[in-house]
């Protein structure tokens, strides 16, 4: 198996014990008994790649700051909200886009190649599963590496938009104060005030990351597609998610209705601990590579 030998970045990973051999064996048994495994991942799988999450105790964004992610309605309604979002995103993009998959991402890619993994659904927008090579996959909340126009639907790569930002803001500079989960950084209002935001080149409309912001909903077409993949599956593994967001939690509820065995691998409590078949409180990148 080809997994990264690089040391994990534990800056944003909550403290936890090393895997217990008996619990490793339980997860091994769970995966071995699965013929069509449905996997859902959350921010906890990417923290070992150096990307913070929102809710982890002590190290998540909500624990460290009073910052909250942008709301969909605010982004659409307010030019100043978009200016603030894109200025922070512009500064954070070079670092955020450079993050690489960790061992957990690569293991799931290998499970797919071996035919163990039927479908992967990620709640993350960081493209790390794509970078790892996963193909049987749905990005439930989209991906920050793509941008689209709210008016005409034209799509461009986020890397291309970075060049537009640089051309519009040749002398603009800002020092970042910390990093947030979705690629933006902390800036002051004074820093943001002079930042120029480009419009859609085709129609002059508003450009937005191809992600589901808080307060928005996942398309019914995508939800139905994921339900179909779940219906084809015989078990569910949740890795690195507290499942507090309903857009992901609904699929755990559907798996429970179908009486599928559900395993949860997450540091800290989750919304489905009371009905999961198996709950493991370890790092994804430490435990998943032990499963063959």
Rosetta blueprint (number, residue, H / E / L):
1 X L
2 X L
3 X L
4 X L
5 X L
6 X L
7 X L
8 X L
9 X E
10 X L
11 X L
12 X L
13 X L
14 X L
15 X L
16 X L
17 X L
18 X L
19 X L
20 X L
21 X H
22 X H
23 X H
24 X H
25 X H
26 X H
27 X H
28 X H
29 X H
30 X H
31 X H
32 X H
33 X H
34 X L
35 X L
36 X L
37 X E
38 X E
39 X E
40 X E
41 X E
42 X L
43 X H
44 X H
45 X H
46 X L
47 X L
48 X L
49 X E
50 X L
51 X L
52 X L
53 X L
54 X L
55 X L
56 X L
57 X L
58 X L
59 X L
60 X L
61 X H
62 X H
63 X H
64 X H
65 X L
66 X L
67 X L
68 X L
69 X L
70 X L
71 X E
72 X H
73 X H
74 X H
75 X H
76 X H
77 X H
78 X L
79 X H
80 X H
81 X H
82 X H
83 X H
84 X H
85 X H
86 X H
87 X H
88 X H
89 X H
90 X H
91 X H
92 X H
93 X H
94 X H
95 X H
96 X H
97 X H
98 X H
99 X L
100 X L
101 X L
102 X L
103 X H
104 X H
105 X H
106 X H
107 X H
108 X H
109 X H
110 X H
111 X H
112 X H
113 X H
114 X H
115 X L
116 X L
117 X E
118 X E
119 X E
120 X E
121 X E
122 X E
123 X L
124 X L
125 X L
126 X L
127 X L
128 X H
129 X H
130 X H
131 X H
132 X H
133 X L
134 X L
135 X L
136 X L
137 X E
138 X E
139 X E
140 X L
141 X L
142 X E
143 X E
144 X E
145 X E
146 X E
147 X E
148 X E
149 X E
150 X L
151 X L
152 X L
153 X L
154 X L
155 X E
156 X E
157 X E
158 X H
159 X H
160 X H
161 X H
162 X H
163 X H
164 X H
165 X H
166 X H
167 X H
168 X H
169 X L
170 X L
171 X L
172 X L
173 X L
174 X L
175 X L
176 X L
177 X L
178 X L
179 X E
180 X L
181 X L
182 X L
183 X L
184 X L
185 X E
186 X L
187 X L
188 X L
189 X H
190 X H
191 X H
192 X H
193 X L
194 X L
195 X L
196 X L
197 X L
198 X L
199 X L
200 X L
201 X L
202 X L
203 X L
204 X L
205 X L
206 X L
207 X E
208 X E
209 X E
210 X E
211 X E
212 X L
213 X L
214 X E
215 X L
216 X L
217 X L
218 X L
219 X L
220 X H
221 X H
222 X H
223 X H
224 X H
225 X H
226 X H
227 X H
228 X H
229 X H
230 X H
231 X H
232 X L
233 X L
234 X L
235 X E
236 X E
237 X E
238 X E
239 X E
240 X L
241 X L
242 X L
243 X L
244 X L
245 X L
246 X H
247 X H
248 X H
249 X H
250 X H
251 X H
252 X H
253 X H
254 X H
255 X H
256 X H
257 X H
258 X L
259 X L
260 X L
261 X E
262 X E
263 X E
264 X E
265 X E
266 X L
267 X L
268 X L
269 X L
270 X L
271 X L
272 X L
273 X L
274 X L
275 X L
276 X L
277 X L
278 X E
279 X E
280 X E
281 X L
282 X L
283 X L
284 X H
285 X H
286 X H
287 X H
288 X H
289 X H
290 X H
291 X L
292 X L
